[in-house]
Amino acid sequence: MTRRREVYYVDHEGDFGLTGLAEALSSPAGPRLDAPAVLALAARTANDDEDHQLGKDVRLLLESPLPGEVLRTVWLAAVGGRFDPVDHGTDTRSWLREIVAVCPVRESQWTGEEPVVPEAEVRESVLSEITTASPALTSAAQERDVVSALGQVVAEADADLGFRLFLRALKAYGVTVAEDQYHRLLAIGERLAYPLAAVFGGLDVSWPPLDPGRRDFEFGFGLPGLSRLFDGEWDSWRHEGTGTPREHVARLTHADSGMTPGAQAAVLLEDVTRLLDSELSEEAITALWRTAARRRRAVDAFDADGRTWLREIADVCTQRLTVADPAYEPFVSPPRTDLMEPVAREVQHLGQAVSRETGTDGTAATLEHIVTTVDADLGFRFLVRIVEAYRISLTAACYARFRELGERLGQHPSQVTDAVEES
């Protein structure tokens, strides 16, 4: 059987439905609400916030053959025991009927973009992850058989809802999951069109140590990635919300979704440190940044002095790392000298096009200097950024070499495929 599901990430930024309501009730720092207050919160969620999934989730449970004790067990696990209907004079199934009564029935507006995932596949994947987490979850929730109850929801009600209840139980009990399981959980959420935060928000992950040499980011990273965020032609940094340039840098240093907290800051700090310690002149650093950011004619003064601007970026990174991992001691990973020659050849090959499209004679020379004396990886990423920013088309052969270099440098394929065009 294939159940038709919503594209959840369109309408929700984080958790949603019954598990979103459970999240709102589970914070140890928040007040404990009585039954009328919880019912009022559910009504606001379903009506004012237009969370249509809340009523759908509750109906799925009410229409299932699940015993009342199973419903109570998974609910208490989802809220970390902070609201038990039994304490308010009613059983769980009767309380769910009160919730569904304040949730209007709305017809779904299907667009054809909904995920089509066979229920059996979702069920098998979720049950496997519950089994993996079983020892830790059982130890954390010794007062009730959460593992068995979650398995029953997945098998007898809905695997999608069961998955979200499983995630909420992990978060509510502070169960730590290994990084490999974390990525499997993300993959299930992606198949079900969840917003990413519905999976990773509040989840305790056993992360690997911070590594400034990490390169498998799917989105922009490092100093070339930051230059994209400050693109002067788009003027994007002004339109992404108010704030100072430092605050805009901080947005990138916090963009660690799906990675070790502080990963973006560690890589960005390494790029900045390499350039600060290089023999490049002040003028060359300023020109490279402003060319990559397409800010050559910008009137703002915040980045007019390249090394001063780099030191500001470094300071923002350090602040982020101090919070993300107080024990982390920043270091610079070994430069990629093994790929110096092939990357230098690509810079030389595109040198005339880079000078012509950027309108500067020194950019190609600066890139080659970075490749040969600083780090081939950083030089390649700046080259990709400039090719992207100035829409420099690549021949099929050059495009293939770019992809191969990106792969050898450990980059996610999107770093090249999303940035450059094959002519």
C-alpha positions as CSV (number, residue, x, y, z in Angstrom):
1,M,0.0,0.0,0.0
2,T,1.2,3.6,-0.7
3,R,-0.2,6.3,1.5
4,R,-0.5,9.7,0.0
5,R,1.4,12.2,2.1
6,E,1.8,16.0,2.3
7,V,4.9,17.9,1.2
8,Y,5.5,18.8,4.8
9,Y,8.4,21.2,4.3
10,V,6.2,23.6,2.4
11,D,4.0,24.4,5.3
12,H,6.3,23.7,8.3
13,E,9.8,24.8,9.3
14,G,10.1,22.4,12.2
15,D,8.1,19.6,13.9
16,F,4.4,19.6,13.1
17,G,1.1,17.7,13.8
18,L,0.8,15.8,17.0
19,T,4.5,15.6,17.5
20,G,4.8,19.4,17.0
21,L,2.2,19.8,19.8
22,A,4.2,17.3,22.0
23,E,7.3,19.4,21.4
24,A,5.6,22.5,22.7
25,L,4.7,20.7,25.9
26,S,7.9,18.8,26.5
27,S,10.3,21.6,27.4
28,P,11.5,21.1,31.0
29,A,11.9,24.9,31.2
30,G,8.3,25.6,30.3
31,P,5.3,25.6,32.6
32,R,3.2,22.5,33.0
33,L,-0.2,23.1,31.4
34,D,-3.5,21.8,32.6
35,A,-6.0,20.0,30.3
36,P,-7.9,23.2,29.2
37,A,-4.7,25.0,28.4
38,V,-3.4,22.0,26.3
39,L,-6.7,21.9,24.5
40,A,-6.6,25.6,23.8
41,L,-3.0,25.2,22.5
42,A,-4.2,22.4,20.2
43,A,-7.0,24.6,18.9
44,R,-4.6,27.5,18.2
45,T,-2.2,25.2,16.5
46,A,-4.9,23.7,14.2
47,N,-6.7,26.9,13.5
48,D,-4.5,30.0,13.9
49,D,-1.3,28.2,12.9
50,E,-3.1,26.2,10.3
51,D,-1.4,22.9,11.2
52,H,-3.8,20.6,9.4
53,Q,-1.6,17.6,10.2
54,L,-2.5,17.7,13.9
55,G,-6.1,16.6,13.3
56,K,-4.9,14.0,10.7
57,D,-2.5,12.5,13.2
58,V,-5.0,12.2,15.9
59,R,-7.6,10.7,13.6
60,L,-5.0,8.1,12.5
61,L,-4.5,7.0,16.1
62,L,-8.3,7.0,16.9
63,E,-9.1,4.9,13.8
64,S,-6.3,2.4,14.7
65,P,-6.8,-0.8,16.7
66,L,-4.1,0.4,19.2
67,P,-5.0,-0.2,22.9
68,G,-5.4,2.8,25.1
69,E,-2.3,1.9,27.1
70,V,-0.2,1.9,23.9
71,L,-1.5,5.4,23.0
72,R,-0.7,6.6,26.5
73,T,2.8,5.2,26.4
74,V,3.8,6.8,23.1
75,W,2.2,10.1,24.1
76,L,4.0,10.2,27.5
77,A,7.2,9.4,25.7
78,A,6.7,12.2,23.2
79,V,6.2,14.8,25.9
80,G,8.7,13.4,28.3
81,G,6.0,12.6,30.8
82,R,5.0,16.3,31.2
83,F,1.3,15.9,30.4
84,D,-0.6,12.8,31.2
85,P,-4.4,12.9,30.5
86,V,-4.9,10.3,33.2
87,D,-3.8,12.9,35.8
88,H,-6.6,15.1,34.5
89,G,-9.4,12.6,35.0
90,T,-9.6,11.1,31.5
91,D,-8.0,8.3,29.4
92,T,-5.8,8.9,26.4
93,R,-8.3,7.9,23.8
94,S,-11.0,10.1,25.2
95,W,-8.5,13.0,25.4
96,L,-7.5,12.5,21.8
97,R,-11.2,12.8,20.9
98,E,-11.2,16.2,22.6
99,I,-8.2,17.2,20.6
100,V,-9.7,16.1,17.3
101,A,-12.9,18.0,18.1
102,V,-11.0,21.3,17.9
103,C,-9.2,20.4,14.7
104,P,-11.2,21.2,11.6
105,V,-11.3,18.6,8.8
106,R,-9.7,20.1,5.7
107,E,-9.4,18.5,2.3
108,S,-5.8,18.3,1.1
109,Q,-4.9,20.2,-2.0
110,W,-2.8,17.7,-3.9
111,T,-0.2,19.2,-6.3
112,G,1.4,16.1,-7.7
113,E,4.6,16.9,-5.8
114,E,3.8,14.7,-2.8
115,P,6.3,11.9,-1.9
116,V,5.2,8.5,-3.1
117,V,6.7,6.0,-0.7
118,P,5.2,2.6,-0.2
119,E,4.0,2.2,3.4
120,A,5.9,-1.2,3.7
121,E,9.2,0.5,2.9
122,V,8.7,3.3,5.4
123,R,7.5,0.8,8.0
124,E,10.6,-1.4,7.5
125,S,13.0,1.5,7.7
126,V,11.4,3.0,10.8
127,L,11.2,-0.3,12.6
128,S,14.9,-1.0,11.9
129,E,15.9,2.4,13.4
130,I,13.7,1.7,16.5
131,T,15.5,-1.6,16.9
132,T,18.9,0.1,16.7
133,A,17.9,2.6,19.3
134,S,16.1,0.1,21.5
135,P,18.8,-0.5,24.2
136,A,19.3,3.2,24.8
137,L,15.6,4.1,24.6
138,T,14.7,1.2,27.0
139,S,17.3,2.3,29.5
140,A,16.1,6.0,29.3
141,A,12.4,5.1,29.7
142,Q,12.5,2.2,32.2
143,E,9.0,3.0,33.6
144,R,7.2,2.0,30.3
145,D,7.7,-0.2,27.3
146,V,8.2,2.6,24.8
147,V,10.0,0.5,22.1
148,S,7.2,-2.0,21.8
149,A,4.5,0.8,21.8
150,L,6.3,2.7,19.0
151,G,6.6,-0.4,17.0
152,Q,2.9,-1.0,17.3
153,V,2.1,2.6,16.1
154,V,4.4,2.0,13.1
155,A,2.9,-1.4,12.2
156,E,-0.8,-0.8,13.1
157,A,-1.5,3.0,12.6
158,D,1.0,4.8,10.3
159,A,4.7,4.5,9.8
160,D,5.1,8.3,9.1
161,L,3.4,9.3,12.4
162,G,5.3,6.4,14.2
163,F,8.6,7.8,12.9
164,R,7.8,11.3,14.2
165,L,6.8,9.9,17.6
166,F,10.0,7.9,17.7
167,L,12.0,11.0,17.0
168,R,10.2,12.9,19.7
169,A,10.8,10.1,22.2
170,L,14.6,10.2,21.4
171,K,14.6,13.9,22.0
172,A,12.4,14.0,25.1
173,Y,14.5,11.3,26.8
174,G,17.8,12.8,25.6
175,V,18.9,9.6,23.8
176,T,22.1,10.0,21.9
177,V,22.2,8.5,18.4
178,A,25.4,7.7,16.5
179,E,26.2,9.8,13.4
180,D,25.5,6.9,11.0
181,Q,22.0,6.5,12.4
182,Y,21.5,10.2,12.4
183,H,22.1,10.3,8.6
184,R,19.7,7.4,8.2
185,L,17.0,9.3,10.1
186,L,17.6,12.3,7.9
187,A,17.2,10.2,4.8
188,I,13.9,8.8,6.0
189,G,12.7,12.4,6.8
190,E,13.9,13.5,3.3
191,R,11.9,10.7,1.6
192,L,8.8,11.8,3.6
193,A,9.4,15.5,2.6
194,Y,10.0,16.7,6.2
195,P,11.6,20.0,6.9
196,L,15.1,19.1,8.1
197,A,14.6,20.7,11.5
198,A,11.8,18.2,12.2
199,V,14.5,15.5,12.3
200,F,17.6,17.2,13.7
201,G,16.0,19.9,15.9
202,G,16.7,18.9,19.5
203,L,18.2,15.5,18.6
204,D,21.4,14.6,20.5
205,V,24.0,13.2,18.1
206,S,27.4,11.7,18.8
207,W,29.3,13.9,16.5
208,P,32.8,13.3,15.2
209,P,35.4,15.9,16.2
210,L,35.4,19.2,14.3
211,D,37.6,19.0,11.2
212,P,38.6,22.2,9.4
213,G,39.6,20.0,6.4
214,R,36.0,18.8,6.0
215,R,34.7,19.4,2.4
216,D,31.5,17.3,2.0
217,F,29.1,20.3,2.4
218,E,26.1,20.3,0.2
219,F,25.8,24.0,0.4
220,G,28.2,27.0,0.4
221,F,31.1,26.9,2.8
222,G,34.3,28.5,3.6
223,L,35.4,31.9,2.3
224,P,34.3,31.4,-1.3
225,G,30.9,30.4,0.1
226,L,30.8,33.5,2.3
227,S,31.5,35.6,-0.7
228,R,28.4,34.3,-2.4
229,L,26.3,35.4,0.6
230,F,27.7,39.0,0.2
231,D,27.2,39.1,-3.5
232,G,27.0,42.7,-4.4
233,E,25.0,42.2,-7.6
234,W,22.2,40.4,-5.8
235,D,22.8,42.6,-2.7
236,S,21.5,39.4,-1.0
237,W,23.1,40.1,2.4
238,R,21.0,43.2,2.8
239,H,17.8,41.4,1.9
240,E,18.3,38.4,4.2
241,G,17.3,40.4,7.2
242,T,18.6,43.4,9.0
243,G,22.0,43.3,10.7
244,T,25.6,44.1,10.5
245,P,28.1,42.4,8.2
246,R,29.4,40.5,11.3
247,E,25.9,39.2,12.0
248,H,25.6,38.1,8.4
249,V,28.9,36.2,8.7
250,A,27.4,34.6,11.8
251,R,24.6,33.2,9.7
252,L,27.0,31.1,7.8
253,T,28.9,30.0,10.9
254,H,25.6,28.7,12.3
255,A,24.5,26.9,9.1
256,D,25.5,23.5,10.5
257,S,22.3,21.6,9.8
258,G,23.2,17.9,9.5
259,M,26.8,18.4,10.5
260,T,28.9,18.6,13.6
261,P,28.0,21.9,15.3
262,G,30.7,24.4,14.5
263,A,31.7,22.7,11.2
264,Q,31.1,25.8,9.1
265,A,33.0,28.0,11.5
266,A,36.0,25.7,11.6
267,V,36.3,25.5,7.8
268,L,35.8,29.3,7.4
269,L,38.3,30.0,10.0
270,E,40.9,27.8,8.3
271,D,40.4,29.6,5.0
272,V,40.7,33.0,6.6
273,T,43.8,31.9,8.5
274,R,45.5,30.6,5.3
275,L,45.1,34.0,3.6
276,L,46.1,36.0,6.7
277,D,49.3,34.0,7.0
278,S,50.0,34.1,3.2
279,E,52.4,36.4,1.4
280,L,49.6,37.9,-0.6
281,S,49.5,41.7,-0.5
282,E,46.8,43.6,1.2
283,E,45.6,44.9,-2.2
284,A,45.5,41.3,-3.7
285,I,43.4,40.0,-0.8
286,T,41.0,42.9,-0.9
287,A,40.7,42.6,-4.7
288,L,40.1,38.8,-4.6
289,W,37.4,39.1,-1.9
290,R,35.6,41.9,-3.7
291,T,35.9,40.2,-7.1
292,A,34.5,36.9,-5.7
293,A,31.7,38.8,-3.9
294,R,31.1,41.0,-6.9
295,R,31.6,44.1,-4.7
296,R,34.3,45.9,-6.7
297,R,32.1,49.0,-7.0
298,A,30.6,48.8,-3.5
299,V,30.5,52.0,-1.5
300,D,30.5,50.1,1.9
301,A,33.7,50.3,3.7
302,F,33.5,47.2,5.9
303,D,35.6,45.1,3.6
304,A,37.7,47.8,2.0
305,D,40.7,46.6,3.9
306,G,41.0,42.9,3.2
307,R,43.1,41.7,6.1
308,T,41.1,43.7,8.6
309,W,37.9,42.2,7.2
310,L,39.4,38.7,7.4
311,R,40.3,39.3,11.1
312,E,36.6,40.3,11.7
313,I,35.5,37.1,10.1
314,A,37.9,35.1,12.2
315,D,36.6,36.7,15.3
316,V,33.0,35.7,14.5
317,C,34.2,32.1,13.8
318,T,36.0,32.0,17.1
319,Q,32.9,33.1,19.0
320,R,30.8,30.4,17.3
321,L,33.4,27.7,18.0
322,T,33.7,28.7,21.7
323,V,30.0,28.0,22.1
324,A,29.7,25.0,19.8
325,D,32.7,23.1,21.2
326,P,34.6,24.9,24.1
327,A,37.3,22.2,24.0
328,Y,38.1,22.7,20.3
329,E,41.5,24.3,19.5
330,P,41.5,25.7,16.0
331,F,44.2,24.3,13.7
332,V,45.0,24.4,10.0
333,S,44.8,21.1,8.1
334,P,47.6,20.2,5.7
335,P,47.3,22.0,2.3
336,R,46.4,20.0,-0.7
337,T,49.8,20.2,-2.6
338,D,49.0,16.9,-4.4
339,L,46.6,18.6,-6.7
340,M,48.5,21.8,-7.1
341,E,49.5,21.2,-10.7
342,P,46.1,20.1,-12.1
343,V,44.3,23.0,-10.4
344,A,47.0,25.5,-11.5
345,R,46.4,24.3,-15.1
346,E,42.7,25.0,-14.8
347,V,43.5,28.5,-13.6
348,Q,45.9,29.1,-16.5
349,H,43.4,27.6,-18.9
350,L,40.7,30.0,-17.8
351,G,42.9,33.0,-17.1
352,Q,41.9,35.1,-20.1
353,A,38.2,34.4,-19.6
354,V,38.5,35.3,-15.9
355,S,40.3,38.6,-16.7
356,R,37.8,39.4,-19.4
357,E,34.6,38.6,-17.4
358,T,35.7,40.1,-14.1
359,G,37.3,43.1,-15.7
360,T,40.4,42.7,-13.6
361,D,43.9,41.7,-14.8
362,G,45.2,40.4,-11.4
363,T,42.5,37.9,-10.4
364,A,43.9,34.9,-12.3
365,A,47.4,35.6,-11.0
366,T,46.1,35.8,-7.5
367,L,44.3,32.5,-7.9
368,E,47.4,30.8,-9.2
369,H,49.4,32.2,-6.4
370,I,46.9,30.8,-3.9
371,V,47.0,27.4,-5.6
372,T,50.8,27.2,-5.7
373,T,51.8,28.8,-2.4
374,V,48.8,28.6,-0.1
375,D,46.4,25.7,-0.8
376,A,45.2,24.1,-4.1
377,D,41.8,23.3,-2.5
378,L,41.1,27.0,-1.5
379,G,42.3,28.2,-4.9
380,F,40.0,25.7,-6.7
381,R,37.0,26.8,-4.6
382,F,37.7,30.4,-5.4
383,L,38.0,29.6,-9.1
384,V,34.6,27.7,-9.0
385,R,33.0,30.7,-7.3
386,I,34.3,33.2,-9.9
387,V,33.3,30.9,-12.7
388,E,29.8,30.8,-11.1
389,A,29.6,34.5,-10.3
390,Y,30.6,35.7,-13.8
391,R,28.8,32.9,-15.7
392,I,32.0,31.7,-17.4
393,S,30.9,28.7,-19.5
394,L,33.1,25.6,-19.5
395,T,33.7,23.2,-22.4
396,A,32.5,19.7,-21.8
397,A,36.1,18.6,-21.2
398,C,36.8,21.4,-18.7
399,Y,33.5,20.7,-16.9
400,A,34.5,17.0,-16.6
401,R,37.9,18.0,-15.1
402,F,36.2,20.4,-12.6
403,R,33.9,17.6,-11.5
404,E,36.9,15.2,-11.1
405,L,38.9,17.8,-9.1
406,G,36.0,18.4,-6.8
407,E,35.6,14.7,-6.2
408,R,39.3,14.3,-5.5
409,L,39.2,17.2,-3.1
410,G,36.4,15.4,-1.2
411,Q,33.7,17.9,-2.1
412,H,30.0,17.1,-2.5
413,P,29.2,16.9,-6.3
414,S,26.8,19.9,-5.9
415,Q,29.7,22.2,-5.2
416,V,30.6,22.0,-8.9
417,T,27.3,20.9,-10.6
418,D,25.3,23.7,-8.9
419,A,27.9,26.4,-9.6
420,V,29.2,26.0,-13.1
421,E,27.7,25.5,-16.6
422,E,28.8,23.2,-19.4
423,S,28.8,25.1,-22.7
